[in-house]
Amino acid sequence: MLKNKVVLITGASSGIGYSTAITLSKAGAKIVAGARRTEKLDELKKAIENENGSILTTSLDVTRRDECTKFANLALQEYGNIDVLINNAGLMPLSFVKNLRLDEWDRMVDVNLKGLLYSTAAVIPTMLSNKSGHIVNISSVAGRVVFPAGSVYCATKHAVTAFSEGLRQELSQRSNIRVTCIEPGVVSTELYNTITDESLKSFVESVKKMKALDAQDIANAIFYALNSPAHVNVNEILVRPVQQDR
């Protein structure tokens, strides 16, 4: 199903994006990986090419509309098509609203929501022309459940979940473009390193004691959705660790 499919992945330098790139490459997909940390992308490129996979890497800041356009154009220029977009780039600097970390709020809205919109806008013309495609948006359990210190983060992820459903209604039946929203619970990635609010130290420590999901667990969920038969539209996948209660 994925052999020779052109798959674009944002935030591919670590965690879910990195694992997904390797997983889909092993299935025969041609990977176009973007992220800000190009040195990490070099490691990904080496790992995939050592297994005879095909990958293009490029610096990508999803908050820049022009860079998202260039990202899509790179895939078209080098591989001639865009079959799949995985909107994975995201930040989670949790903080209590009363602490007024407005710069962090802005950054979350820019990356988690606007960046996803920009990347999606960059690939839709090609998918509409092809009358096929698959868009995978990485939301979160926070796209369903709101919790203290997560107000802004949850707001961005609720928006991602809502946008995914709107996309499905608009594009799936009319244009054969499938849409999947992946909602991970606690995953062992670098995401928690973005939390700078000192009052959340105990929360972070409690999370680290939990048997969290691995990035590969989410990569497997993405693979399942992408590898489903063409008539199957896997709309939502919520994945929690057994030890996570909400």
FIGU-357813 format. One record per residue (C-alpha): x, z, y; residue in one letter. Coordinates in Angstrom, 1 decimal, padded with zeros to 4 digits. Example, Ala and Ser with C-alpha at 12.3 -4.5 7.8 and 13.67 -1.06 7.14 Angstrom:
BEGIN
<site c1="012.3" c3="007.8" c2="-004.5" residuo="A"/>
<site c1="013.7" c3="007.1" c2="-001.1" residuo="S"/>
// end
This chain:
BEGIN
<site c1="000.0" c3="000.0" c2="000.0" residuo="M"/>
<site c1="002.8" c3="000.8" c2="002.5" residuo="L"/>
<site c1="005.4" c3="-001.7" c2="001.4" residuo="K"/>
<site c1="006.6" c3="-003.7" c2="004.4" residuo="N"/>
<site c1="004.1" c3="-001.9" c2="006.7" residuo="K"/>
<site c1="005.5" c3="-001.3" c2="010.2" residuo="V"/>
<site c1="005.2" c3="002.4" c2="011.0" residuo="V"/>
<site c1="005.9" c3="003.9" c2="014.5" residuo="L"/>
<site c1="006.6" c3="007.6" c2="014.6" residuo="I"/>
<site c1="006.9" c3="009.7" c2="017.8" residuo="T"/>
<site c1="008.8" c3="012.9" c2="017.8" residuo="G"/>
<site c1="010.8" c3="011.8" c2="014.8" residuo="A"/>
<site c1="014.0" c3="013.7" c2="015.4" residuo="S"/>
<site c1="013.0" c3="016.8" c2="013.3" residuo="S"/>
<site c1="010.3" c3="018.6" c2="011.4" residuo="G"/>
<site c1="007.1" c3="016.7" c2="010.5" residuo="I"/>
<site c1="008.2" c3="013.4" c2="012.1" residuo="G"/>
<site c1="011.6" c3="013.4" c2="010.4" residuo="Y"/>
<site c1="010.1" c3="014.2" c2="006.9" residuo="S"/>
<site c1="007.4" c3="011.7" c2="007.4" residuo="T"/>
<site c1="009.8" c3="008.9" c2="008.3" residuo="A"/>
<site c1="011.8" c3="009.5" c2="005.1" residuo="I"/>
<site c1="008.7" c3="009.8" c2="002.9" residuo="T"/>
<site c1="007.1" c3="006.6" c2="004.2" residuo="L"/>
<site c1="010.4" c3="004.7" c2="004.1" residuo="S"/>
<site c1="010.8" c3="005.6" c2="000.4" residuo="K"/>
<site c1="007.3" c3="004.0" c2="-000.1" residuo="A"/>
<site c1="008.7" c3="000.8" c2="001.4" residuo="G"/>
<site c1="007.5" c3="001.1" c2="005.0" residuo="A"/>
<site c1="009.6" c3="-000.2" c2="007.9" residuo="K"/>
<site c1="010.1" c3="002.7" c2="010.3" residuo="I"/>
<site c1="010.3" c3="002.7" c2="014.1" residuo="V"/>
<site c1="011.4" c3="006.2" c2="015.1" residuo="A"/>
<site c1="011.4" c3="007.5" c2="018.7" residuo="G"/>
<site c1="012.4" c3="010.8" c2="020.2" residuo="A"/>
<site c1="014.4" c3="012.3" c2="023.1" residuo="R"/>
<site c1="017.2" c3="013.6" c2="020.9" residuo="R"/>
<site c1="018.9" c3="010.4" c2="019.9" residuo="T"/>
<site c1="021.7" c3="012.2" c2="018.0" residuo="E"/>
<site c1="019.1" c3="013.5" c2="015.6" residuo="K"/>
<site c1="017.6" c3="010.0" c2="015.2" residuo="L"/>
<site c1="021.1" c3="008.9" c2="014.2" residuo="D"/>
<site c1="021.0" c3="011.3" c2="011.3" residuo="E"/>
<site c1="017.6" c3="010.1" c2="010.3" residuo="L"/>
<site c1="018.8" c3="006.5" c2="010.5" residuo="K"/>
<site c1="021.7" c3="007.2" c2="008.3" residuo="K"/>
<site c1="019.6" c3="009.1" c2="005.7" residuo="A"/>
<site c1="017.1" c3="006.2" c2="005.5" residuo="I"/>
<site c1="019.7" c3="003.4" c2="005.4" residuo="E"/>
<site c1="021.6" c3="005.3" c2="002.7" residuo="N"/>
<site c1="018.5" c3="004.8" c2="000.5" residuo="E"/>
<site c1="018.4" c3="001.1" c2="001.5" residuo="N"/>
<site c1="015.4" c3="001.7" c2="003.8" residuo="G"/>
<site c1="014.7" c3="-000.2" c2="007.0" residuo="S"/>
<site c1="014.5" c3="001.7" c2="010.3" residuo="I"/>
<site c1="014.8" c3="001.2" c2="014.1" residuo="L"/>
<site c1="015.5" c3="004.1" c2="016.3" residuo="T"/>
<site c1="015.2" c3="004.5" c2="020.1" residuo="T"/>
<site c1="015.2" c3="007.1" c2="022.8" residuo="S"/>
<site c1="011.5" c3="007.9" c2="023.6" residuo="L"/>
<site c1="010.0" c3="010.3" c2="026.1" residuo="D"/>
<site c1="006.2" c3="010.0" c2="025.4" residuo="V"/>
<site c1="005.4" c3="011.3" c2="028.9" residuo="T"/>
<site c1="006.7" c3="008.1" c2="030.3" residuo="R"/>
<site c1="004.2" c3="005.3" c2="030.0" residuo="R"/>
<site c1="006.8" c3="002.6" c2="030.3" residuo="D"/>
<site c1="008.9" c3="004.0" c2="027.5" residuo="E"/>
<site c1="005.8" c3="004.1" c2="025.2" residuo="C"/>
<site c1="005.2" c3="000.4" c2="026.0" residuo="T"/>
<site c1="008.9" c3="-000.4" c2="025.2" residuo="K"/>
<site c1="008.6" c3="001.5" c2="022.0" residuo="F"/>
<site c1="005.7" c3="-000.7" c2="020.8" residuo="A"/>
<site c1="007.5" c3="-003.8" c2="022.1" residuo="N"/>
<site c1="010.6" c3="-002.9" c2="020.1" residuo="L"/>
<site c1="008.5" c3="-002.9" c2="016.9" residuo="A"/>
<site c1="007.0" c3="-006.3" c2="017.8" residuo="L"/>
<site c1="010.3" c3="-007.8" c2="018.7" residuo="Q"/>
<site c1="012.2" c3="-006.7" c2="015.6" residuo="E"/>
<site c1="009.6" c3="-006.4" c2="012.9" residuo="Y"/>
<site c1="006.8" c3="-008.7" c2="014.3" residuo="G"/>
<site c1="003.9" c3="-006.3" c2="013.9" residuo="N"/>
<site c1="002.5" c3="-002.8" c2="014.3" residuo="I"/>
<site c1="000.5" c3="-001.4" c2="011.3" residuo="D"/>
<site c1="000.6" c3="002.3" c2="011.8" residuo="V"/>
<site c1="001.2" c3="004.7" c2="014.7" residuo="L"/>
<site c1="001.9" c3="008.4" c2="014.0" residuo="I"/>
<site c1="001.5" c3="010.5" c2="017.2" residuo="N"/>
<site c1="003.6" c3="013.4" c2="016.2" residuo="N"/>
<site c1="005.5" c3="014.5" c2="019.4" residuo="A"/>
<site c1="004.3" c3="017.9" c2="020.6" residuo="G"/>
<site c1="005.3" c3="021.2" c2="022.2" residuo="L"/>
<site c1="003.9" c3="024.7" c2="021.7" residuo="M"/>
<site c1="005.2" c3="027.1" c2="024.4" residuo="P"/>
<site c1="002.5" c3="029.8" c2="023.8" residuo="L"/>
<site c1="002.0" c3="032.3" c2="026.6" residuo="S"/>
<site c1="-000.8" c3="034.5" c2="028.0" residuo="F"/>
<site c1="-002.6" c3="032.8" c2="030.8" residuo="V"/>
<site c1="-002.1" c3="035.9" c2="033.1" residuo="K"/>
<site c1="001.7" c3="035.1" c2="033.0" residuo="N"/>
<site c1="001.0" c3="031.9" c2="034.9" residuo="L"/>
<site c1="003.6" c3="029.6" c2="033.2" residuo="R"/>
<site c1="002.3" c3="026.6" c2="035.0" residuo="L"/>
<site c1="005.3" c3="024.4" c2="034.3" residuo="D"/>
<site c1="004.8" c3="025.0" c2="030.6" residuo="E"/>
<site c1="001.1" c3="024.2" c2="030.9" residuo="W"/>
<site c1="002.0" c3="020.9" c2="032.6" residuo="D"/>
<site c1="004.5" c3="020.0" c2="030.0" residuo="R"/>
<site c1="002.1" c3="020.6" c2="027.1" residuo="M"/>
<site c1="-000.6" c3="018.5" c2="028.7" residuo="V"/>
<site c1="002.0" c3="015.8" c2="029.4" residuo="D"/>
<site c1="003.4" c3="015.7" c2="025.9" residuo="V"/>
<site c1="000.6" c3="016.8" c2="023.6" residuo="N"/>
<site c1="-002.2" c3="014.8" c2="025.3" residuo="L"/>
<site c1="-001.0" c3="012.3" c2="027.8" residuo="K"/>
<site c1="002.0" c3="011.2" c2="025.6" residuo="G"/>
<site c1="-000.4" c3="010.7" c2="022.7" residuo="L"/>
<site c1="-002.7" c3="008.6" c2="024.9" residuo="L"/>
<site c1="000.2" c3="006.5" c2="026.2" residuo="Y"/>
<site c1="001.5" c3="005.8" c2="022.7" residuo="S"/>
<site c1="-001.9" c3="004.9" c2="021.5" residuo="T"/>
<site c1="-002.6" c3="002.6" c2="024.4" residuo="A"/>
<site c1="000.7" c3="000.8" c2="023.7" residuo="A"/>
<site c1="-000.3" c3="-000.2" c2="020.1" residuo="V"/>
<site c1="-004.1" c3="-000.8" c2="020.4" residuo="I"/>
<site c1="-003.8" c3="-004.4" c2="021.7" residuo="P"/>
<site c1="-001.8" c3="-005.4" c2="018.6" residuo="T"/>
<site c1="-004.1" c3="-003.6" c2="016.2" residuo="M"/>
<site c1="-007.2" c3="-005.1" c2="017.9" residuo="L"/>
<site c1="-005.7" c3="-008.6" c2="017.6" residuo="S"/>
<site c1="-004.9" c3="-008.0" c2="013.9" residuo="N"/>
<site c1="-008.3" c3="-006.4" c2="013.2" residuo="K"/>
<site c1="-006.4" c3="-003.7" c2="011.2" residuo="S"/>
<site c1="-004.2" c3="-000.7" c2="011.7" residuo="G"/>
<site c1="-004.1" c3="003.0" c2="011.3" residuo="H"/>
<site c1="-003.6" c3="005.7" c2="013.9" residuo="I"/>
<site c1="-002.6" c3="009.2" c2="012.8" residuo="V"/>
<site c1="-002.7" c3="012.0" c2="015.3" residuo="N"/>
<site c1="-001.1" c3="015.3" c2="014.7" residuo="I"/>
<site c1="-003.4" c3="018.0" c2="016.0" residuo="S"/>
<site c1="-003.4" c3="021.5" c2="014.7" residuo="S"/>
<site c1="-005.5" c3="024.3" c2="013.3" residuo="V"/>
<site c1="-005.4" c3="025.2" c2="017.0" residuo="A"/>
<site c1="-007.6" c3="022.1" c2="017.5" residuo="G"/>
<site c1="-010.4" c3="024.1" c2="015.8" residuo="R"/>
<site c1="-009.5" c3="027.8" c2="016.4" residuo="V"/>
<site c1="-008.7" c3="029.4" c2="019.7" residuo="V"/>
<site c1="-006.4" c3="032.4" c2="019.8" residuo="F"/>
<site c1="-004.9" c3="034.7" c2="022.5" residuo="P"/>
<site c1="-001.8" c3="033.2" c2="024.2" residuo="A"/>
<site c1="-002.8" c3="029.8" c2="022.9" residuo="G"/>
<site c1="-005.4" c3="028.9" c2="025.5" residuo="S"/>
<site c1="-003.6" c3="025.9" c2="026.9" residuo="V"/>
<site c1="-002.0" c3="024.8" c2="023.7" residuo="Y"/>
<site c1="-005.4" c3="025.0" c2="021.9" residuo="C"/>
<site c1="-007.0" c3="023.1" c2="024.8" residuo="A"/>
<site c1="-004.5" c3="020.2" c2="024.2" residuo="T"/>
<site c1="-005.1" c3="020.2" c2="020.5" residuo="K"/>
<site c1="-008.9" c3="020.4" c2="020.8" residuo="H"/>
<site c1="-008.5" c3="017.3" c2="023.0" residuo="A"/>
<site c1="-006.4" c3="015.5" c2="020.4" residuo="V"/>
<site c1="-009.1" c3="016.3" c2="017.8" residuo="T"/>
<site c1="-011.9" c3="015.0" c2="020.1" residuo="A"/>
<site c1="-009.9" c3="011.9" c2="021.0" residuo="F"/>
<site c1="-009.3" c3="011.1" c2="017.4" residuo="S"/>
<site c1="-013.0" c3="011.3" c2="016.6" residuo="E"/>
<site c1="-013.8" c3="009.1" c2="019.6" residuo="G"/>
<site c1="-011.2" c3="006.6" c2="018.5" residuo="L"/>
<site c1="-012.8" c3="006.5" c2="015.0" residuo="R"/>
<site c1="-016.2" c3="005.8" c2="016.4" residuo="Q"/>
<site c1="-015.0" c3="003.1" c2="018.7" residuo="E"/>
<site c1="-012.4" c3="001.3" c2="016.5" residuo="L"/>
<site c1="-013.0" c3="001.9" c2="012.8" residuo="S"/>
<site c1="-016.3" c3="000.1" c2="012.1" residuo="Q"/>
<site c1="-015.8" c3="-002.6" c2="014.8" residuo="R"/>
<site c1="-012.1" c3="-003.4" c2="014.4" residuo="S"/>
<site c1="-011.1" c3="-002.1" c2="011.0" residuo="N"/>
<site c1="-008.7" c3="000.4" c2="012.6" residuo="I"/>
<site c1="-008.6" c3="003.7" c2="010.6" residuo="R"/>
<site c1="-008.0" c3="007.0" c2="012.4" residuo="V"/>
<site c1="-006.7" c3="010.2" c2="010.8" residuo="T"/>
<site c1="-006.4" c3="013.6" c2="012.5" residuo="C"/>
<site c1="-004.0" c3="015.9" c2="010.8" residuo="I"/>
<site c1="-004.4" c3="019.6" c2="011.5" residuo="E"/>
<site c1="-001.5" c3="021.7" c2="010.2" residuo="P"/>
<site c1="-001.5" c3="025.5" c2="010.2" residuo="G"/>
<site c1="001.8" c3="027.4" c2="010.4" residuo="V"/>
<site c1="004.7" c3="025.0" c2="009.5" residuo="V"/>
<site c1="008.3" c3="025.9" c2="009.3" residuo="S"/>
<site c1="009.6" c3="023.7" c2="012.1" residuo="T"/>
<site c1="011.4" c3="024.0" c2="015.5" residuo="E"/>
<site c1="008.0" c3="024.2" c2="017.3" residuo="L"/>
<site c1="008.2" c3="027.9" c2="017.6" residuo="Y"/>
<site c1="011.5" c3="027.6" c2="019.4" residuo="N"/>
<site c1="009.6" c3="026.4" c2="022.5" residuo="T"/>
<site c1="008.0" c3="029.8" c2="023.0" residuo="I"/>
<site c1="009.7" c3="031.5" c2="025.9" residuo="T"/>
<site c1="007.2" c3="034.3" c2="026.6" residuo="D"/>
<site c1="009.0" c3="037.5" c2="025.7" residuo="E"/>
<site c1="005.7" c3="039.3" c2="025.1" residuo="S"/>
<site c1="005.2" c3="037.1" c2="022.1" residuo="L"/>
<site c1="008.3" c3="038.1" c2="020.2" residuo="K"/>
<site c1="006.4" c3="040.2" c2="017.7" residuo="S"/>
<site c1="004.0" c3="037.3" c2="017.0" residuo="F"/>
<site c1="006.9" c3="034.9" c2="016.4" residuo="V"/>
<site c1="008.6" c3="037.4" c2="014.0" residuo="E"/>
<site c1="005.3" c3="037.9" c2="012.1" residuo="S"/>
<site c1="005.0" c3="034.2" c2="011.7" residuo="V"/>
<site c1="008.5" c3="033.9" c2="010.4" residuo="K"/>
<site c1="007.7" c3="036.4" c2="007.7" residuo="K"/>
<site c1="004.9" c3="034.3" c2="006.4" residuo="M"/>
<site c1="005.3" c3="031.7" c2="003.6" residuo="K"/>
<site c1="004.8" c3="028.8" c2="005.9" residuo="A"/>
<site c1="004.1" c3="025.2" c2="005.1" residuo="L"/>
<site c1="007.1" c3="022.9" c2="004.9" residuo="D"/>
<site c1="007.3" c3="019.7" c2="007.0" residuo="A"/>
<site c1="007.2" c3="017.8" c2="003.7" residuo="Q"/>
<site c1="003.8" c3="019.3" c2="003.0" residuo="D"/>
<site c1="002.4" c3="017.6" c2="006.1" residuo="I"/>
<site c1="004.3" c3="014.4" c2="005.4" residuo="A"/>
<site c1="002.6" c3="014.4" c2="002.0" residuo="N"/>
<site c1="-000.8" c3="014.7" c2="003.7" residuo="A"/>
<site c1="000.0" c3="011.8" c2="006.0" residuo="I"/>
<site c1="001.1" c3="009.7" c2="003.0" residuo="F"/>
<site c1="-002.2" c3="010.4" c2="001.3" residuo="Y"/>
<site c1="-004.2" c3="009.3" c2="004.2" residuo="A"/>
<site c1="-002.1" c3="006.1" c2="004.8" residuo="L"/>
<site c1="-002.0" c3="005.2" c2="001.1" residuo="N"/>
<site c1="-005.8" c3="005.5" c2="000.6" residuo="S"/>
<site c1="-007.6" c3="002.3" c2="-000.3" residuo="P"/>
<site c1="-008.5" c3="000.0" c2="002.6" residuo="A"/>
<site c1="-012.2" c3="001.0" c2="002.5" residuo="H"/>
<site c1="-011.4" c3="004.7" c2="002.8" residuo="V"/>
<site c1="-011.1" c3="006.3" c2="006.2" residuo="N"/>
<site c1="-009.6" c3="009.8" c2="005.8" residuo="V"/>
<site c1="-010.6" c3="011.2" c2="009.1" residuo="N"/>
<site c1="-009.4" c3="014.8" c2="009.1" residuo="E"/>
<site c1="-007.0" c3="016.9" c2="007.0" residuo="I"/>
<site c1="-006.7" c3="020.6" c2="007.7" residuo="L"/>
<site c1="-003.8" c3="022.2" c2="005.9" residuo="V"/>
<site c1="-003.0" c3="026.0" c2="006.1" residuo="R"/>
<site c1="-000.6" c3="028.2" c2="004.2" residuo="P"/>
<site c1="-002.3" c3="030.4" c2="001.7" residuo="V"/>
<site c1="-001.3" c3="033.4" c2="003.7" residuo="Q"/>
<site c1="-002.8" c3="032.2" c2="007.0" residuo="Q"/>
<site c1="-006.2" c3="033.8" c2="007.7" residuo="D"/>
<site c1="-007.3" c3="031.6" c2="010.6" residuo="R"/>
// end
